[in-house]
Amino acid sequence: MKIIFSLTEKDELRGSHEPHGISFVPREGLMSPGLAISKLQGPADKFGMSRVVKTSDDSAPASVVLRRAANSRPWGELISQQLIFQYGVAASFEHCFVQIEERYPAAAGVWEDWINPFVLEAGFVQGWVSDVEYTRWQNATDPFEYQLAGRDCSQLPKKSNGLPPPLSKEIVDISVNPGRWVLRDGYVEAVAPRMWLSELFWMRVGLEKKKHFQQEYAESIEALEGGILKLVLQDIDFDSEVTAEEQGRLRSALYGNV
């Protein structure tokens, strides 16, 4: 699961005691690392993380890992017996994210329990649940990553990374992959069978697309508190290119002809 939030408003140059008299204030997410921890702690405690599968490391249960992190410095990644939690800021793309990844099937329980504490918070943009393995290879561009995993990418389309020599190299072209993620200003262009979309999301992608989406997926949408639209596509998974046509249809409805 990935949950996207806006950043704080852009700060102007501020006076300071720096040698040149100005300083830059880093952009921060409206969902701060500390607040994210507190929102994750509730579902972790509620679920109890009782279905524990022995892992190859000595990591603690999710509820314990989160409780420890609440008393520490800002975090980027937390690994528990059941789940991997990540927090990050994509400052160049005007958003931050909270990511929850299962270490084994059904480790998270009910996904709604994890996202519900977030959707009514200020700055919530979107959230979705995707297949980890499928998403990884739909978005992997470095041939070395394929080599490490023992996967052949020789037949995949390639393109230049766009950097000048000596940094230029050939990478895998994922621009037409049905499961690709594209970072945009204030949101992520992604599709999934389960999605949560806020008014902020529609402001970013274009308000005119909301009506078309509601008409196209009327039977699969539930209107939640705070203007959130929840999409649930029944009896379909985006875990291979077998469903490429449906993935493309949803992408077009959400983002236009991309």
PyRosetta script that sets phi, psi and omega in degrees:
from pyrosetta import init, pose_from_sequence

init()
pose = pose_from_sequence("MKIIFSLTEKDELRGSHEPHGISFVPREGLMSPGLAISKLQGPADKFGMSRVVKTSDDSAPASVVLRRAANSRPWGELISQQLIFQYGVAASFEHCFVQIEERYPAAAGVWEDWINPFVLEAGFVQGWVSDVEYTRWQNATDPFEYQLAGRDCSQLPKKSNGLPPPLSKEIVDISVNPGRWVLRDGYVEAVAPRMWLSELFWMRVGLEKKKHFQQEYAESIEALEGGILKLVLQDIDFDSEVTAEEQGRLRSALYGNV")
pose.set_psi(1, 137.7)
pose.set_omega(1, 175.8)
pose.set_phi(2, -126.1)
pose.set_psi(2, 135.3)
pose.set_omega(2, -177.3)
pose.set_phi(3, -125.1)
pose.set_psi(3, 126.8)
pose.set_omega(3, -174.1)
pose.set_phi(4, -110.0)
pose.set_psi(4, 135.5)
pose.set_omega(4, 176.7)
pose.set_phi(5, -128.7)
pose.set_psi(5, 154.6)
pose.set_omega(5, 174.5)
pose.set_phi(6, -72.5)
pose.set_psi(6, 165.6)
pose.set_omega(6, 172.8)
pose.set_phi(7, -94.4)
pose.set_psi(7, 167.1)
pose.set_omega(7, 173.2)
pose.set_phi(8, -64.1)
pose.set_psi(8, 161.9)
pose.set_omega(8, -180.0)
pose.set_phi(9, -60.2)
pose.set_psi(9, 150.8)
pose.set_omega(9, -179.6)
pose.set_phi(10, -62.9)
pose.set_psi(10, 132.9)
pose.set_omega(10, 177.5)
pose.set_phi(11, -88.2)
pose.set_psi(11, 141.9)
pose.set_omega(11, 173.8)
pose.set_phi(12, -77.9)
pose.set_psi(12, 167.8)
pose.set_omega(12, 173.9)
pose.set_phi(13, -60.8)
pose.set_psi(13, 133.3)
pose.set_omega(13, -176.5)
pose.set_phi(14, -114.2)
pose.set_psi(14, 142.2)
pose.set_omega(14, 175.3)
pose.set_phi(15, -65.6)
pose.set_psi(15, 147.1)
pose.set_omega(15, -178.9)
pose.set_phi(16, -156.9)
pose.set_psi(16, -176.2)
pose.set_omega(16, 177.2)
pose.set_phi(17, -96.7)
pose.set_psi(17, 16.7)
pose.set_omega(17, 177.3)
pose.set_phi(18, -66.4)
pose.set_psi(18, 159.8)
pose.set_omega(18, -177.7)
pose.set_phi(19, -54.5)
pose.set_psi(19, -34.7)
pose.set_omega(19, -176.9)
pose.set_phi(20, -98.7)
pose.set_psi(20, 4.4)
pose.set_omega(20, 173.2)
pose.set_phi(21, 83.7)
pose.set_psi(21, -0.6)
pose.set_omega(21, 179.1)
pose.set_phi(22, -134.9)
pose.set_psi(22, 159.5)
pose.set_omega(22, 175.4)
pose.set_phi(23, -144.1)
pose.set_psi(23, 156.3)
pose.set_omega(23, 178.0)
pose.set_phi(24, -105.4)
pose.set_psi(24, 134.2)
pose.set_omega(24, 179.2)
pose.set_phi(25, -99.8)
pose.set_psi(25, 121.2)
pose.set_omega(25, -178.0)
pose.set_phi(26, -59.1)
pose.set_psi(26, 145.0)
pose.set_omega(26, 175.5)
pose.set_phi(27, -71.9)
pose.set_psi(27, 143.3)
pose.set_omega(27, 179.3)
pose.set_phi(28, -126.1)
pose.set_psi(28, 155.4)
pose.set_omega(28, 178.2)
pose.set_phi(29, -79.2)
pose.set_psi(29, 144.1)
pose.set_omega(29, 172.7)
pose.set_phi(30, -62.7)
pose.set_psi(30, -26.5)
pose.set_omega(30, 168.7)
pose.set_phi(31, -95.5)
pose.set_psi(31, 101.2)
pose.set_omega(31, -177.3)
pose.set_phi(32, -76.6)
pose.set_psi(32, 162.1)
pose.set_omega(32, 177.2)
pose.set_phi(33, -57.1)
pose.set_psi(33, -41.4)
pose.set_omega(33, -179.6)
pose.set_phi(34, -66.2)
pose.set_psi(34, -42.4)
pose.set_omega(34, 178.7)
pose.set_phi(35, -66.5)
pose.set_psi(35, -37.6)
pose.set_omega(35, 177.8)
pose.set_phi(36, -60.3)
pose.set_psi(36, -42.8)
pose.set_omega(36, 178.0)
pose.set_phi(37, -58.8)
pose.set_psi(37, -45.4)
pose.set_omega(37, -177.7)
pose.set_phi(38, -65.3)
pose.set_psi(38, -34.1)
pose.set_omega(38, 178.6)
pose.set_phi(39, -72.4)
pose.set_psi(39, -33.8)
pose.set_omega(39, 179.0)
pose.set_phi(40, -76.2)
pose.set_psi(40, -28.4)
pose.set_omega(40, -175.7)
pose.set_phi(41, -62.6)
pose.set_psi(41, -39.6)
pose.set_omega(41, -179.0)
pose.set_phi(42, -58.1)
pose.set_psi(42, -55.4)
pose.set_omega(42, 178.2)
pose.set_phi(43, -60.8)
pose.set_psi(43, -36.0)
pose.set_omega(43, 179.8)
pose.set_phi(44, -63.2)
pose.set_psi(44, -43.7)
pose.set_omega(44, 179.0)
pose.set_phi(45, -68.9)
pose.set_psi(45, -40.6)
pose.set_omega(45, -178.3)
pose.set_phi(46, -64.5)
pose.set_psi(46, -47.0)
pose.set_omega(46, -178.8)
pose.set_phi(47, -68.1)
pose.set_psi(47, -29.5)
pose.set_omega(47, 178.2)
pose.set_phi(48, 77.7)
pose.set_psi(48, -12.1)
pose.set_omega(48, -179.3)
pose.set_phi(49, 46.8)
pose.set_psi(49, 47.7)
pose.set_omega(49, -174.3)
pose.set_phi(50, -79.3)
pose.set_psi(50, -26.6)
pose.set_omega(50, -177.9)
pose.set_phi(51, -87.2)
pose.set_psi(51, 74.5)
pose.set_omega(51, -175.0)
pose.set_phi(52, -92.1)
pose.set_psi(52, 128.5)
pose.set_omega(52, 174.2)
pose.set_phi(53, -105.1)
pose.set_psi(53, 135.4)
pose.set_omega(53, -179.0)
pose.set_phi(54, -60.8)
pose.set_psi(54, 126.5)
pose.set_omega(54, 178.5)
pose.set_phi(55, -106.7)
pose.set_psi(55, 172.1)
pose.set_omega(55, -174.7)
pose.set_phi(56, -81.9)
pose.set_psi(56, -0.9)
pose.set_omega(56, 179.8)
pose.set_phi(57, -121.0)
pose.set_psi(57, -176.9)
pose.set_omega(57, -177.6)
pose.set_phi(58, -103.4)
pose.set_psi(58, 26.7)
pose.set_omega(58, -177.8)
pose.set_phi(59, -65.0)
pose.set_psi(59, 152.4)
pose.set_omega(59, -178.2)
pose.set_phi(60, -89.6)
pose.set_psi(60, 168.7)
pose.set_omega(60, 174.7)
pose.set_phi(61, -58.6)
pose.set_psi(61, 155.5)
pose.set_omega(61, -175.2)
pose.set_phi(62, -56.7)
pose.set_psi(62, -43.3)
pose.set_omega(62, -177.8)
pose.set_phi(63, -61.4)
pose.set_psi(63, -36.5)
pose.set_omega(63, 179.9)
pose.set_phi(64, -72.0)
pose.set_psi(64, -44.3)
pose.set_omega(64, 179.7)
pose.set_phi(65, -59.8)
pose.set_psi(65, -43.7)
pose.set_omega(65, -179.5)
pose.set_phi(66, -66.7)
pose.set_psi(66, -39.7)
pose.set_omega(66, -179.7)
pose.set_phi(67, -64.6)
pose.set_psi(67, -39.7)
pose.set_omega(67, 177.2)
pose.set_phi(68, -64.0)
pose.set_psi(68, -42.5)
pose.set_omega(68, -177.1)
pose.set_phi(69, -67.1)
pose.set_psi(69, -27.0)
pose.set_omega(69, -179.1)
pose.set_phi(70, -63.6)
pose.set_psi(70, -22.9)
pose.set_omega(70, -178.6)
pose.set_phi(71, -105.2)
pose.set_psi(71, 14.8)
pose.set_omega(71, -176.9)
pose.set_phi(72, -120.2)
pose.set_psi(72, -172.3)
pose.set_omega(72, 179.2)
pose.set_phi(73, -71.1)
pose.set_psi(73, 167.8)
pose.set_omega(73, 177.8)
pose.set_phi(74, -50.4)
pose.set_psi(74, 143.7)
pose.set_omega(74, -172.5)
pose.set_phi(75, -114.1)
pose.set_psi(75, 157.6)
pose.set_omega(75, 174.8)
pose.set_phi(76, -118.5)
pose.set_psi(76, -42.0)
pose.set_omega(76, 178.8)
pose.set_phi(77, -144.0)
pose.set_psi(77, 135.3)
pose.set_omega(77, 176.7)
pose.set_phi(78, -127.8)
pose.set_psi(78, 128.8)
pose.set_omega(78, -178.3)
pose.set_phi(79, -113.8)
pose.set_psi(79, 122.0)
pose.set_omega(79, 177.2)
pose.set_phi(80, -114.0)
pose.set_psi(80, -178.2)
pose.set_omega(80, 179.1)
pose.set_phi(81, -64.7)
pose.set_psi(81, -30.9)
pose.set_omega(81, -174.4)
pose.set_phi(82, -106.1)
pose.set_psi(82, -35.8)
pose.set_omega(82, -169.4)
pose.set_phi(83, -136.2)
pose.set_psi(83, 157.5)
pose.set_omega(83, 171.3)
pose.set_phi(84, -114.9)
pose.set_psi(84, 123.5)
pose.set_omega(84, 179.2)
pose.set_phi(85, -105.8)
pose.set_psi(85, 136.4)
pose.set_omega(85, 176.7)
pose.set_phi(86, -132.7)
pose.set_psi(86, 145.6)
pose.set_omega(86, 174.3)
pose.set_phi(87, -132.7)
pose.set_psi(87, 137.2)
pose.set_omega(87, 179.7)
pose.set_phi(88, -156.7)
pose.set_psi(88, 162.5)
pose.set_omega(88, 177.7)
pose.set_phi(89, -121.9)
pose.set_psi(89, 121.5)
pose.set_omega(89, 174.2)
pose.set_phi(90, -100.1)
pose.set_psi(90, 77.4)
pose.set_omega(90, -172.0)
pose.set_phi(91, -59.3)
pose.set_psi(91, -37.6)
pose.set_omega(91, -179.4)
pose.set_phi(92, -66.6)
pose.set_psi(92, -19.0)
pose.set_omega(92, -179.1)
pose.set_phi(93, -115.8)
pose.set_psi(93, 17.1)
pose.set_omega(93, 168.8)
pose.set_phi(94, 61.2)
pose.set_psi(94, 34.3)
pose.set_omega(94, 176.1)
pose.set_phi(95, -154.5)
pose.set_psi(95, 163.4)
pose.set_omega(95, 171.7)
pose.set_phi(96, -124.2)
pose.set_psi(96, 169.1)
pose.set_omega(96, -176.7)
pose.set_phi(97, -145.3)
pose.set_psi(97, 153.7)
pose.set_omega(97, 168.3)
pose.set_phi(98, -120.7)
pose.set_psi(98, 128.4)
pose.set_omega(98, -178.5)
pose.set_phi(99, -123.8)
pose.set_psi(99, 137.2)
pose.set_omega(99, 178.0)
pose.set_phi(100, -124.5)
pose.set_psi(100, 121.6)
pose.set_omega(100, -177.0)
pose.set_phi(101, -122.7)
pose.set_psi(101, 131.2)
pose.set_omega(101, 177.8)
pose.set_phi(102, -76.5)
pose.set_psi(102, 140.7)
pose.set_omega(102, 176.2)
pose.set_phi(103, -91.1)
pose.set_psi(103, -14.2)
pose.set_omega(103, 173.8)
pose.set_phi(104, -155.8)
pose.set_psi(104, 158.8)
pose.set_omega(104, -174.9)
pose.set_phi(105, -55.9)
pose.set_psi(105, 136.8)
pose.set_omega(105, 177.1)
pose.set_phi(106, 66.2)
pose.set_psi(106, 15.7)
pose.set_omega(106, -179.1)
pose.set_phi(107, -64.4)
pose.set_psi(107, -27.2)
pose.set_omega(107, -176.5)
pose.set_phi(108, -87.8)
pose.set_psi(108, -11.5)
pose.set_omega(108, -176.3)
pose.set_phi(109, 75.5)
pose.set_psi(109, -129.6)
pose.set_omega(109, -178.6)
pose.set_phi(110, -91.2)
pose.set_psi(110, 119.3)
pose.set_omega(110, -175.9)
pose.set_phi(111, -63.7)
pose.set_psi(111, -31.1)
pose.set_omega(111, 179.3)
pose.set_phi(112, -59.0)
pose.set_psi(112, -33.9)
pose.set_omega(112, 180.0)
pose.set_phi(113, -63.9)
pose.set_psi(113, -28.5)
pose.set_omega(113, -178.2)
pose.set_phi(114, -82.8)
pose.set_psi(114, -36.4)
pose.set_omega(114, -176.3)
pose.set_phi(115, -88.6)
pose.set_psi(115, -26.0)
pose.set_omega(115, -176.5)
pose.set_phi(116, -54.9)
pose.set_psi(116, -38.8)
pose.set_omega(116, 178.7)
pose.set_phi(117, -66.6)
pose.set_psi(117, -14.4)
pose.set_omega(117, -175.1)
pose.set_phi(118, -97.4)
pose.set_psi(118, -31.6)
pose.set_omega(118, -164.0)
pose.set_phi(119, -66.6)
pose.set_psi(119, -25.1)
pose.set_omega(119, -179.2)
pose.set_phi(120, -96.9)
pose.set_psi(120, 3.0)
pose.set_omega(120, 178.1)
pose.set_phi(121, -77.4)
pose.set_psi(121, 148.6)
pose.set_omega(121, 179.6)
pose.set_phi(122, -57.9)
pose.set_psi(122, 133.8)
pose.set_omega(122, 176.5)
pose.set_phi(123, 91.6)
pose.set_psi(123, -1.6)
pose.set_omega(123, 179.0)
pose.set_phi(124, -64.7)
pose.set_psi(124, 130.7)
pose.set_omega(124, -179.2)
pose.set_phi(125, -108.8)
pose.set_psi(125, -56.2)
pose.set_omega(125, -175.1)
pose.set_phi(126, -162.4)
pose.set_psi(126, 162.9)
pose.set_omega(126, 174.0)
pose.set_phi(127, -152.2)
pose.set_psi(127, 153.6)
pose.set_omega(127, 178.6)
pose.set_phi(128, -158.3)
pose.set_psi(128, 159.6)
pose.set_omega(128, 177.4)
pose.set_phi(129, -114.8)
pose.set_psi(129, 125.6)
pose.set_omega(129, -178.5)
pose.set_phi(130, -132.0)
pose.set_psi(130, 162.4)
pose.set_omega(130, 176.7)
pose.set_phi(131, -75.7)
pose.set_psi(131, 122.4)
pose.set_omega(131, -172.6)
pose.set_phi(132, -60.9)
pose.set_psi(132, -49.9)
pose.set_omega(132, -175.1)
pose.set_phi(133, -67.2)
pose.set_psi(133, -44.5)
pose.set_omega(133, 179.5)
pose.set_phi(134, -61.9)
pose.set_psi(134, -46.3)
pose.set_omega(134, -179.6)
pose.set_phi(135, -60.9)
pose.set_psi(135, -40.6)
pose.set_omega(135, -179.2)
pose.set_phi(136, -56.9)
pose.set_psi(136, -49.6)
pose.set_omega(136, -173.9)
pose.set_phi(137, -83.4)
pose.set_psi(137, -16.6)
pose.set_omega(137, 171.7)
pose.set_phi(138, -74.0)
pose.set_psi(138, -18.3)
pose.set_omega(138, -175.1)
pose.set_phi(139, -120.5)
pose.set_psi(139, 4.4)
pose.set_omega(139, 179.9)
pose.set_phi(140, -81.0)
pose.set_psi(140, 124.6)
pose.set_omega(140, -177.9)
pose.set_phi(141, -113.0)
pose.set_psi(141, -19.8)
pose.set_omega(141, -175.8)
pose.set_phi(142, -86.3)
pose.set_psi(142, 117.9)
pose.set_omega(142, 178.5)
pose.set_phi(143, -56.0)
pose.set_psi(143, -29.4)
pose.set_omega(143, -179.8)
pose.set_phi(144, -64.7)
pose.set_psi(144, -32.7)
pose.set_omega(144, 177.6)
pose.set_phi(145, -64.7)
pose.set_psi(145, -39.1)
pose.set_omega(145, 176.5)
pose.set_phi(146, -65.2)
pose.set_psi(146, -42.8)
pose.set_omega(146, -179.3)
pose.set_phi(147, -60.5)
pose.set_psi(147, -44.8)
pose.set_omega(147, 180.0)
pose.set_phi(148, -61.8)
pose.set_psi(148, -34.1)
pose.set_omega(148, -178.4)
pose.set_phi(149, -88.5)
pose.set_psi(149, -0.2)
pose.set_omega(149, -180.0)
pose.set_phi(150, 72.0)
pose.set_psi(150, 27.6)
pose.set_omega(150, -179.8)
pose.set_phi(151, -106.8)
pose.set_psi(151, 139.9)
pose.set_omega(151, -180.0)
pose.set_phi(152, -88.1)
pose.set_psi(152, 124.6)
pose.set_omega(152, 178.6)
pose.set_phi(153, -117.1)
pose.set_psi(153, 14.2)
pose.set_omega(153, -174.9)
pose.set_phi(154, -63.6)
pose.set_psi(154, -27.6)
pose.set_omega(154, -178.0)
pose.set_phi(155, -94.0)
pose.set_psi(155, -2.4)
pose.set_omega(155, 179.8)
pose.set_phi(156, -81.0)
pose.set_psi(156, 149.2)
pose.set_omega(156, 178.9)
pose.set_phi(157, -63.8)
pose.set_psi(157, 146.2)
pose.set_omega(157, -177.5)
pose.set_phi(158, -125.0)
pose.set_psi(158, 161.4)
pose.set_omega(158, 173.7)
pose.set_phi(159, -156.0)
pose.set_psi(159, 168.2)
pose.set_omega(159, 176.7)
pose.set_phi(160, -75.4)
pose.set_psi(160, 149.8)
pose.set_omega(160, 176.5)
pose.set_phi(161, -76.5)
pose.set_psi(161, -3.8)
pose.set_omega(161, 174.9)
pose.set_phi(162, 82.3)
pose.set_psi(162, 2.6)
pose.set_omega(162, -179.8)
pose.set_phi(163, -92.3)
pose.set_psi(163, 152.8)
pose.set_omega(163, 179.2)
pose.set_phi(164, -75.9)
pose.set_psi(164, 158.8)
pose.set_omega(164, 174.3)
pose.set_phi(165, -59.9)
pose.set_psi(165, 145.7)
pose.set_omega(165, 5.0)
pose.set_phi(166, -91.6)
pose.set_psi(166, 13.7)
pose.set_omega(166, -176.9)
pose.set_phi(167, -87.7)
pose.set_psi(167, -12.6)
pose.set_omega(167, -177.3)
pose.set_phi(168, -68.3)
pose.set_psi(168, 142.7)
pose.set_omega(168, 175.1)
pose.set_phi(169, -160.2)
pose.set_psi(169, 166.8)
pose.set_omega(169, -179.9)
pose.set_phi(170, -87.2)
pose.set_psi(170, 133.1)
pose.set_omega(170, 177.9)
pose.set_phi(171, -126.5)
pose.set_psi(171, 167.0)
pose.set_omega(171, 177.2)
pose.set_phi(172, -74.3)
pose.set_psi(172, 132.6)
pose.set_omega(172, -179.8)
pose.set_phi(173, -88.4)
pose.set_psi(173, 111.3)
pose.set_omega(173, -178.2)
pose.set_phi(174, -104.5)
pose.set_psi(174, 11.2)
pose.set_omega(174, -169.2)
pose.set_phi(175, -63.1)
pose.set_psi(175, -19.4)
pose.set_omega(175, 178.6)
pose.set_phi(176, -115.0)
pose.set_psi(176, 7.0)
pose.set_omega(176, 178.6)
pose.set_phi(177, -63.2)
pose.set_psi(177, 131.9)
pose.set_omega(177, -177.9)
pose.set_phi(178, -63.4)
pose.set_psi(178, -26.0)
pose.set_omega(178, -178.7)
pose.set_phi(179, -102.5)
pose.set_psi(179, 18.7)
pose.set_omega(179, -177.1)
pose.set_phi(180, -68.3)
pose.set_psi(180, 148.6)
pose.set_omega(180, 169.3)
pose.set_phi(181, -106.3)
pose.set_psi(181, 135.8)
pose.set_omega(181, 177.4)
pose.set_phi(182, -126.6)
pose.set_psi(182, 120.1)
pose.set_omega(182, 178.6)
pose.set_phi(183, -74.0)
pose.set_psi(183, 125.3)
pose.set_omega(183, 178.0)
pose.set_phi(184, -120.2)
pose.set_psi(184, 170.9)
pose.set_omega(184, 178.5)
pose.set_phi(185, -69.1)
pose.set_psi(185, 107.8)
pose.set_omega(185, 175.7)
pose.set_phi(186, 88.8)
pose.set_psi(186, -1.5)
pose.set_omega(186, 178.3)
pose.set_phi(187, -161.7)
pose.set_psi(187, 175.1)
pose.set_omega(187, 175.8)
pose.set_phi(188, -120.9)
pose.set_psi(188, 129.4)
pose.set_omega(188, 176.3)
pose.set_phi(189, -78.7)
pose.set_psi(189, 101.1)
pose.set_omega(189, -178.3)
pose.set_phi(190, -144.4)
pose.set_psi(190, 157.8)
pose.set_omega(190, 176.0)
pose.set_phi(191, -131.9)
pose.set_psi(191, 148.2)
pose.set_omega(191, -179.5)
pose.set_phi(192, -161.2)
pose.set_psi(192, 157.2)
pose.set_omega(192, 179.3)
pose.set_phi(193, -67.5)
pose.set_psi(193, -21.7)
pose.set_omega(193, 176.3)
pose.set_phi(194, -125.5)
pose.set_psi(194, 119.1)
pose.set_omega(194, -178.3)
pose.set_phi(195, -139.8)
pose.set_psi(195, 150.4)
pose.set_omega(195, 174.5)
pose.set_phi(196, -123.4)
pose.set_psi(196, 123.3)
pose.set_omega(196, -171.7)
pose.set_phi(197, -127.3)
pose.set_psi(197, 127.3)
pose.set_omega(197, -176.5)
pose.set_phi(198, -98.9)
pose.set_psi(198, 174.0)
pose.set_omega(198, 174.8)
pose.set_phi(199, -62.6)
pose.set_psi(199, -34.1)
pose.set_omega(199, 176.6)
pose.set_phi(200, -60.3)
pose.set_psi(200, -38.6)
pose.set_omega(200, 178.4)
pose.set_phi(201, -58.7)
pose.set_psi(201, -47.6)
pose.set_omega(201, -177.6)
pose.set_phi(202, -68.0)
pose.set_psi(202, -31.2)
pose.set_omega(202, 175.4)
pose.set_phi(203, -64.6)
pose.set_psi(203, -32.7)
pose.set_omega(203, -178.2)
pose.set_phi(204, -79.2)
pose.set_psi(204, -42.0)
pose.set_omega(204, -175.9)
pose.set_phi(205, -87.5)
pose.set_psi(205, -18.5)
pose.set_omega(205, -178.0)
pose.set_phi(206, 120.3)
pose.set_psi(206, 116.5)
pose.set_omega(206, -175.2)
pose.set_phi(207, -59.7)
pose.set_psi(207, -27.9)
pose.set_omega(207, -178.4)
pose.set_phi(208, -65.2)
pose.set_psi(208, -22.5)
pose.set_omega(208, -178.4)
pose.set_phi(209, -76.6)
pose.set_psi(209, -21.5)
pose.set_omega(209, -177.3)
pose.set_phi(210, -62.9)
pose.set_psi(210, -46.1)
pose.set_omega(210, -178.6)
pose.set_phi(211, -62.4)
pose.set_psi(211, -44.1)
pose.set_omega(211, 179.2)
pose.set_phi(212, -61.9)
pose.set_psi(212, -43.1)
pose.set_omega(212, 179.1)
pose.set_phi(213, -62.0)
pose.set_psi(213, -43.7)
pose.set_omega(213, -179.3)
pose.set_phi(214, -64.7)
pose.set_psi(214, -34.7)
pose.set_omega(214, 177.9)
pose.set_phi(215, -72.5)
pose.set_psi(215, -42.1)
pose.set_omega(215, -175.9)
pose.set_phi(216, -68.0)
pose.set_psi(216, -35.0)
pose.set_omega(216, -174.4)
pose.set_phi(217, -122.8)
pose.set_psi(217, 34.7)
pose.set_omega(217, -174.7)
pose.set_phi(218, -53.6)
pose.set_psi(218, -39.1)
pose.set_omega(218, -175.5)
pose.set_phi(219, -80.6)
pose.set_psi(219, -8.3)
pose.set_omega(219, -176.5)
pose.set_phi(220, -112.2)
pose.set_psi(220, 3.6)
pose.set_omega(220, -174.8)
pose.set_phi(221, -108.6)
pose.set_psi(221, 138.1)
pose.set_omega(221, 173.0)
pose.set_phi(222, -121.8)
pose.set_psi(222, 129.2)
pose.set_omega(222, 178.2)
pose.set_phi(223, -85.6)
pose.set_psi(223, 123.6)
pose.set_omega(223, -178.9)
pose.set_phi(224, -106.7)
pose.set_psi(224, 172.9)
pose.set_omega(224, 176.9)
pose.set_phi(225, -57.8)
pose.set_psi(225, 146.0)
pose.set_omega(225, 176.7)
pose.set_phi(226, 78.4)
pose.set_psi(226, 15.8)
pose.set_omega(226, 178.5)
pose.set_phi(227, 77.9)
pose.set_psi(227, 12.9)
pose.set_omega(227, 179.7)
pose.set_phi(228, -77.5)
pose.set_psi(228, 133.1)
pose.set_omega(228, 172.5)
pose.set_phi(229, -103.8)
pose.set_psi(229, 125.6)
pose.set_omega(229, 179.0)
pose.set_phi(230, -106.9)
pose.set_psi(230, 123.5)
pose.set_omega(230, 178.4)
pose.set_phi(231, -103.7)
pose.set_psi(231, 129.0)
pose.set_omega(231, 173.4)
pose.set_phi(232, -133.3)
pose.set_psi(232, 111.6)
pose.set_omega(232, 175.8)
pose.set_phi(233, -90.3)
pose.set_psi(233, 118.4)
pose.set_omega(233, -176.0)
pose.set_phi(234, -79.5)
pose.set_psi(234, 142.6)
pose.set_omega(234, 171.3)
pose.set_phi(235, 59.2)
pose.set_psi(235, 35.2)
pose.set_omega(235, 176.7)
pose.set_phi(236, -148.6)
pose.set_psi(236, 140.3)
pose.set_omega(236, 177.3)
pose.set_phi(237, -125.2)
pose.set_psi(237, 141.6)
pose.set_omega(237, 173.5)
pose.set_phi(238, -97.5)
pose.set_psi(238, 74.5)
pose.set_omega(238, -177.9)
pose.set_phi(239, -124.9)
pose.set_psi(239, 8.3)
pose.set_omega(239, 175.8)
pose.set_phi(240, -165.5)
pose.set_psi(240, 172.3)
pose.set_omega(240, 179.3)
pose.set_phi(241, -80.3)
pose.set_psi(241, 4.2)
pose.set_omega(241, 173.5)
pose.set_phi(242, -60.6)
pose.set_psi(242, -33.6)
pose.set_omega(242, -179.9)
pose.set_phi(243, -100.1)
pose.set_psi(243, 25.3)
pose.set_omega(243, -177.3)
pose.set_phi(244, -57.8)
pose.set_psi(244, -38.1)
pose.set_omega(244, -179.0)
pose.set_phi(245, -63.2)
pose.set_psi(245, -44.2)
pose.set_omega(245, 179.4)
pose.set_phi(246, -68.6)
pose.set_psi(246, -36.7)
pose.set_omega(246, 176.6)
pose.set_phi(247, -62.7)
pose.set_psi(247, -41.7)
pose.set_omega(247, 178.3)
pose.set_phi(248, -66.6)
pose.set_psi(248, -37.9)
pose.set_omega(248, 178.8)
pose.set_phi(249, -63.3)
pose.set_psi(249, -43.9)
pose.set_omega(249, 179.6)
pose.set_phi(250, -67.5)
pose.set_psi(250, -41.2)
pose.set_omega(250, 179.2)
pose.set_phi(251, -60.4)
pose.set_psi(251, -41.9)
pose.set_omega(251, 179.5)
pose.set_phi(252, -65.3)
pose.set_psi(252, -39.8)
pose.set_omega(252, -179.7)
pose.set_phi(253, -66.5)
pose.set_psi(253, -35.4)
pose.set_omega(253, -176.7)
pose.set_phi(254, -84.1)
pose.set_psi(254, -39.6)
pose.set_omega(254, -169.2)
pose.set_phi(255, -120.5)
pose.set_psi(255, -1.9)
pose.set_omega(255, -177.7)
pose.set_phi(256, 89.3)
pose.set_psi(256, -166.6)
pose.set_omega(256, -177.9)
pose.set_phi(257, -78.7)
pose.set_psi(257, 87.3)
pose.set_omega(257, -177.9)
pose.set_phi(258, -115.5)
pose.dump_pdb("model.pdb")
